[in-house]
Amino acid sequence: MRAYGGVEVRDGVRAYGLTTTPDGRRVTGVRVRDRSGERVRDRSGERVRDRSGDGREQTVAADLVVDCAGRRSPTPAWPAELGFAAPAEERLAVDVGYATRHYRLPDGALDGDGLVTIGPTPDGPRGGVVLGIEHDRWVATLFGLCGARPSLDPATFEAFAAELPFPDLHEALMVGKALDEPAGFRFPANVRRRYERLDHLPAGLLVAGDAVCSFNPIYGQGMTIGALEAVTLRDLLRDGGVPSARRWFDAIGRIVDTAWELAIGADLAIGCVEGGRPLTDRLRQAYVRRIQAAARHEPALAEQFLRVSGHLDPPSRLARPAVLARVLRGHLHR
């Protein structure tokens, strides 16, 4: 980003408010201050690091302000300060905890595979992933929902993997060499802020990424949705002028809807997650389970499922006659 002309990066500052026109109808910039003397905990919640800075306040003038501040976005409180309604929130608690560690694995540890994923099941809220990355290293992540968190103790990290329903991941870790200590993270709930349902928002203010909708991270959707929203913003800006909030949230709503339905549907398929399960959702979950079962014997079906879950294809592709035929054939084969 620094290589682009006209890009300036300001590090070590926090946005704490908006500036607007006298009538409050249009945003004209952001008030920021140096993060002087702040004591910030790291992601594990254990170590504390100090922020340097002199605490000076500044105003950054802007024709367009985009909030990409993530799940802790301050924007829901800002419209209320300007006389606008705050967005309604939808929330599904999952209490996910996961831990990540890097390994060196011997050749052939996973029979040539570059990725192994073991997902949670209706009866088992635990899972894990091991993935080949650069410099001949592997990253292993173990996770659990509903409070079933893996240990951050290096001596017992692999024991969590031994409790998964398939042995592949645990066997690989036991023959590998750990390169660091486990690093943990917690995610309490899926949250969607319904900005698209607001009648009014200040002009010149948009919200994107996890600040709009944050998903259970075990499904790996967050950065994909953020990238798709960035492309959407680029296209809207190319049309000329700053897009209205209505146009923006309508445009990204179609992107977020798909990811939200995939994440919520997958979470509600796990028995320990509390939430309503309408008949349509139960039927959809049953069909997805049949797709996943049949995909063991149908490579084309596995590819199509991954393309939908990776947001390369729309979910409607899973209802095409050719896909239905493969699901039926896989079910009969089983």
C-alpha positions as CSV (number, residue, x, y, z in Angstrom):
1,M,0.0,0.0,0.0
2,R,2.9,2.4,0.8
3,A,4.0,2.0,-2.9
4,Y,0.9,3.6,-4.2
5,G,1.0,7.4,-4.7
6,G,-1.3,9.3,-2.4
7,V,-1.3,6.6,0.4
8,E,-0.3,7.7,3.8
9,V,-0.3,5.2,6.8
10,R,-0.7,6.6,10.3
11,D,0.3,4.1,12.9
12,G,-0.2,4.2,16.6
13,V,-3.3,6.3,16.6
14,R,-6.9,5.6,17.6
15,A,-10.1,7.0,16.0
16,Y,-12.4,8.2,18.7
17,G,-15.0,10.3,17.0
18,L,-16.3,11.8,13.8
19,T,-16.4,15.4,12.5
20,T,-19.5,16.4,10.6
21,T,-21.2,19.3,8.9
22,P,-23.2,21.6,11.2
23,D,-26.4,19.8,10.6
24,G,-24.7,16.4,11.3
25,R,-25.9,14.9,8.1
26,R,-22.5,14.4,6.5
27,V,-19.2,13.1,7.9
28,T,-16.3,15.4,7.1
29,G,-13.5,13.5,8.9
30,V,-12.3,11.6,11.9
31,R,-10.9,12.7,15.2
32,V,-7.8,10.7,16.2
33,R,-5.3,10.8,19.1
34,D,-1.9,9.1,19.7
35,R,-2.3,6.0,21.8
36,S,-0.1,7.5,24.6
37,G,0.3,5.4,27.7
38,E,-2.3,2.8,26.7
39,R,-1.7,-0.6,28.2
40,V,-2.9,-3.2,25.7
41,R,-3.2,-6.9,26.3
42,D,-2.2,-9.3,23.5
43,R,-4.6,-11.9,22.0
44,S,-3.9,-14.5,24.7
45,G,-5.0,-11.9,27.3
46,E,-1.9,-12.5,29.3
47,R,1.0,-10.2,28.3
48,V,0.7,-6.4,28.4
49,R,2.5,-4.0,26.1
50,D,2.7,-0.2,26.4
51,R,1.7,2.2,23.6
52,S,4.0,5.1,23.0
53,G,2.9,8.5,21.8
54,D,2.2,12.0,23.2
55,G,-1.6,11.8,23.3
56,R,-2.1,14.7,20.8
57,E,-5.5,15.0,19.2
58,Q,-5.8,15.6,15.4
59,T,-8.6,15.8,12.8
60,V,-8.2,13.9,9.6
61,A,-10.4,15.5,7.0
62,A,-12.1,13.1,4.6
63,D,-14.8,13.0,1.9
64,L,-15.3,9.3,2.8
65,V,-14.7,7.4,6.0
66,V,-14.7,3.6,6.0
67,D,-14.7,1.8,9.3
68,C,-12.7,-1.5,9.0
69,A,-12.0,-1.6,12.8
70,G,-13.3,-5.2,13.2
71,R,-15.5,-6.7,15.8
72,R,-14.8,-3.9,18.3
73,S,-15.9,-1.2,15.8
74,P,-16.8,2.1,17.5
75,T,-19.3,3.0,14.7
76,P,-22.5,1.6,16.4
77,A,-22.1,4.3,19.1
78,W,-21.2,7.2,16.8
79,P,-24.5,7.5,14.9
80,A,-26.3,7.7,18.2
81,E,-24.1,10.7,19.2
82,L,-25.2,12.4,16.0
83,G,-28.9,11.7,16.5
84,F,-29.1,8.6,14.3
85,A,-30.3,5.2,15.4
86,A,-27.7,2.5,16.2
87,P,-28.0,-0.7,14.1
88,A,-29.8,-3.7,15.4
89,E,-27.5,-6.7,16.1
90,E,-28.1,-10.4,15.5
91,R,-25.9,-12.7,17.6
92,L,-25.3,-16.4,17.9
93,A,-23.1,-17.5,20.8
94,V,-20.6,-20.2,20.0
95,D,-17.8,-19.7,22.6
96,V,-15.0,-20.9,20.3
97,G,-11.5,-21.3,21.6
98,Y,-8.6,-22.2,19.4
99,A,-4.9,-22.6,19.6
100,T,-2.3,-22.6,16.9
101,R,1.2,-24.0,16.7
102,H,3.9,-24.4,14.0
103,Y,5.5,-27.8,13.3
104,R,8.1,-29.4,11.1
105,L,6.7,-32.7,9.7
106,P,8.7,-35.6,8.1
107,D,8.1,-36.3,4.4
108,G,5.0,-38.3,3.8
109,A,3.5,-37.6,7.2
110,L,0.1,-36.9,5.6
111,D,0.5,-39.1,2.5
112,G,1.3,-36.2,0.3
113,D,-1.8,-34.1,1.3
114,G,-1.2,-30.4,1.9
115,L,-4.2,-29.8,4.1
116,V,-6.2,-31.9,6.6
117,T,-9.4,-30.5,8.1
118,I,-11.4,-32.3,10.8
119,G,-14.6,-30.3,11.5
120,P,-17.0,-30.4,14.4
121,T,-20.0,-32.8,14.2
122,P,-23.5,-32.6,15.7
123,D,-22.3,-34.7,18.7
124,G,-18.7,-33.4,18.9
125,P,-17.8,-29.7,19.1
126,R,-14.1,-30.2,18.5
127,G,-12.0,-30.0,15.4
128,G,-8.6,-29.1,13.9
129,V,-6.6,-28.2,10.8
130,V,-3.1,-28.9,9.7
131,L,-1.8,-27.0,6.7
132,G,1.4,-26.8,4.8
133,I,2.9,-23.3,4.6
134,E,6.2,-21.7,3.5
135,H,9.7,-22.7,4.4
136,D,8.7,-26.4,4.8
137,R,6.6,-25.7,7.9
138,W,3.1,-26.7,8.9
139,V,0.6,-24.8,10.9
140,A,-1.7,-26.7,13.2
141,T,-4.9,-25.2,14.7
142,L,-7.0,-27.1,17.2
143,F,-10.4,-25.6,18.2
144,G,-13.6,-26.3,20.1
145,L,-17.0,-24.8,20.5
146,C,-19.2,-24.4,23.6
147,G,-16.1,-23.9,25.8
148,A,-14.3,-27.0,24.7
149,R,-10.9,-25.2,24.3
150,P,-7.6,-26.8,23.5
151,S,-4.8,-26.4,26.0
152,L,-2.1,-23.8,25.6
153,D,0.3,-25.9,27.6
154,P,2.9,-27.3,25.2
155,A,3.0,-30.6,27.0
156,T,-0.8,-31.3,26.5
157,F,-1.5,-29.5,23.2
158,E,-1.4,-32.7,21.2
159,A,-3.7,-34.5,23.6
160,F,-6.6,-32.5,22.4
161,A,-6.0,-33.7,18.9
162,A,-6.1,-37.3,20.1
163,E,-9.8,-36.8,21.0
164,L,-10.8,-35.9,17.5
165,P,-13.0,-38.4,15.6
166,F,-10.2,-39.2,13.0
167,P,-6.6,-39.9,13.9
168,D,-4.8,-38.2,10.9
169,L,-4.1,-34.9,12.6
170,H,-2.9,-36.3,15.9
171,E,-0.7,-38.9,14.2
172,A,1.0,-36.2,12.1
173,L,1.7,-34.0,15.2
174,M,3.1,-36.9,17.1
175,V,5.8,-37.6,14.5
176,G,6.4,-33.8,13.9
177,K,8.6,-31.4,15.8
178,A,7.0,-28.4,17.4
179,L,8.7,-25.1,16.5
180,D,7.0,-22.8,19.1
181,E,4.5,-22.6,21.9
182,P,0.7,-22.7,21.3
183,A,-1.0,-19.3,20.8
184,G,-4.6,-19.0,21.8
185,F,-7.6,-17.0,20.7
186,R,-11.3,-16.8,21.9
187,F,-14.3,-15.9,19.9
188,P,-17.6,-15.6,21.8
189,A,-20.3,-15.1,19.1
190,N,-21.2,-14.5,15.5
191,V,-22.4,-10.9,15.3
192,R,-24.2,-9.2,12.4
193,R,-25.0,-5.5,12.6
194,R,-27.9,-4.6,10.4
195,Y,-26.9,-1.3,9.0
196,E,-28.9,-2.0,5.9
197,R,-32.1,-1.7,7.9
198,L,-31.5,1.8,9.2
199,D,-33.5,4.6,7.6
200,H,-30.8,7.1,7.9
201,L,-27.0,7.3,8.4
202,P,-24.6,10.2,8.0
203,A,-23.5,10.6,4.4
204,G,-19.8,9.8,3.8
205,L,-19.6,7.0,6.4
206,L,-19.4,3.3,5.4
207,V,-18.6,0.2,7.4
208,A,-16.9,-3.0,6.2
209,G,-15.4,-6.3,7.2
210,D,-15.9,-7.7,10.7
211,A,-17.3,-4.3,11.8
212,V,-20.4,-5.2,9.8
213,C,-20.5,-9.0,10.3
214,S,-18.1,-11.3,12.1
215,F,-18.3,-15.0,11.6
216,N,-17.1,-18.0,13.5
217,P,-13.4,-18.0,12.5
218,I,-13.1,-21.8,12.1
219,Y,-14.8,-21.5,8.7
220,G,-12.2,-19.1,7.4
221,Q,-14.7,-16.6,5.8
222,G,-13.6,-13.3,7.3
223,M,-10.8,-12.2,5.0
224,T,-12.6,-13.5,1.9
225,I,-15.7,-11.4,2.7
226,G,-13.5,-8.4,3.5
227,A,-11.8,-8.8,0.1
228,L,-15.1,-9.1,-1.8
229,E,-16.3,-5.9,0.0
230,A,-13.1,-4.1,-1.0
231,V,-13.7,-5.0,-4.6
232,T,-17.3,-3.8,-4.3
233,L,-16.1,-0.5,-2.9
234,R,-13.6,-0.1,-5.7
235,D,-16.3,-0.7,-8.3
236,L,-18.7,1.8,-6.7
237,L,-16.0,4.5,-6.5
238,R,-15.2,4.0,-10.1
239,D,-18.7,4.9,-11.0
240,G,-18.0,8.4,-9.6
241,G,-18.6,10.1,-6.3
242,V,-19.0,8.7,-2.8
243,P,-21.6,5.9,-2.7
244,S,-24.5,6.4,-0.4
245,A,-24.8,4.3,2.7
246,R,-28.0,2.7,1.2
247,R,-26.2,1.7,-2.0
248,W,-23.2,0.4,-0.1
249,F,-25.1,-1.8,2.4
250,D,-27.4,-3.1,-0.3
251,A,-24.4,-4.1,-2.4
252,I,-22.5,-5.9,0.4
253,G,-25.7,-7.4,1.8
254,R,-25.7,-9.9,-1.0
255,I,-22.1,-10.9,-0.1
256,V,-22.7,-11.0,3.7
257,D,-26.0,-13.0,3.4
258,T,-24.3,-16.0,1.9
259,A,-21.5,-16.1,4.4
260,W,-23.8,-15.5,7.4
261,E,-26.2,-18.4,6.3
262,L,-23.2,-20.7,5.8
263,A,-21.7,-19.9,9.2
264,I,-24.9,-19.9,11.2
265,G,-26.2,-23.0,9.5
266,A,-22.9,-24.9,10.3
267,D,-22.9,-23.7,13.9
268,L,-26.6,-24.6,14.5
269,A,-25.8,-28.1,13.2
270,I,-23.7,-28.6,16.3
271,G,-25.9,-29.8,19.2
272,C,-24.3,-27.7,22.0
273,V,-24.9,-24.4,20.2
274,E,-28.1,-22.8,21.4
275,G,-30.5,-21.2,18.9
276,G,-33.6,-21.6,16.9
277,R,-33.6,-24.3,14.2
278,P,-36.4,-23.7,11.7
279,L,-37.5,-26.6,9.5
280,T,-35.9,-25.0,6.4
281,D,-32.5,-24.8,8.2
282,R,-32.7,-28.4,9.4
283,L,-33.4,-29.6,5.8
284,R,-30.5,-27.5,4.5
285,Q,-28.2,-28.9,7.1
286,A,-29.3,-32.5,6.3
287,Y,-28.6,-31.9,2.6
288,V,-25.1,-30.5,3.4
289,R,-24.3,-33.5,5.5
290,R,-25.3,-35.8,2.5
291,I,-23.1,-33.7,0.2
292,Q,-20.1,-34.0,2.5
293,A,-20.7,-37.8,2.9
294,A,-21.0,-38.3,-0.9
295,A,-18.0,-36.1,-1.5
296,R,-15.7,-38.8,-0.1
297,H,-16.3,-40.8,-3.3
298,E,-17.1,-37.9,-5.7
299,P,-14.1,-35.6,-6.3
300,A,-16.2,-33.3,-8.6
301,L,-18.7,-32.9,-5.8
302,A,-16.0,-32.2,-3.2
303,E,-14.6,-29.5,-5.5
304,Q,-18.0,-27.9,-6.0
305,F,-18.7,-27.8,-2.3
306,L,-15.3,-26.2,-1.6
307,R,-16.0,-23.6,-4.3
308,V,-19.3,-22.7,-2.6
309,S,-17.8,-22.6,0.9
310,G,-14.9,-20.5,-0.4
311,H,-17.3,-18.0,-2.1
312,L,-16.1,-18.7,-5.6
313,D,-19.5,-20.0,-6.6
314,P,-23.0,-19.2,-5.3
315,P,-24.9,-21.7,-3.1
316,S,-27.4,-22.3,-5.8
317,R,-24.7,-24.4,-7.6
318,L,-25.3,-27.1,-5.0
319,A,-28.9,-27.5,-6.2
320,R,-28.0,-28.1,-9.8
321,P,-29.3,-31.5,-11.3
322,A,-25.7,-32.8,-11.8
323,V,-24.9,-32.1,-8.1
324,L,-28.1,-33.7,-7.0
325,A,-27.3,-36.8,-9.0
326,R,-23.8,-37.1,-7.5
327,V,-25.2,-36.7,-4.0
328,L,-27.8,-39.5,-4.7
329,R,-25.1,-41.7,-6.3
330,G,-22.8,-41.2,-3.3
331,H,-25.6,-41.9,-0.8
332,L,-26.5,-45.2,-2.6
333,H,-22.8,-46.1,-2.7
334,R,-22.5,-45.6,1.0
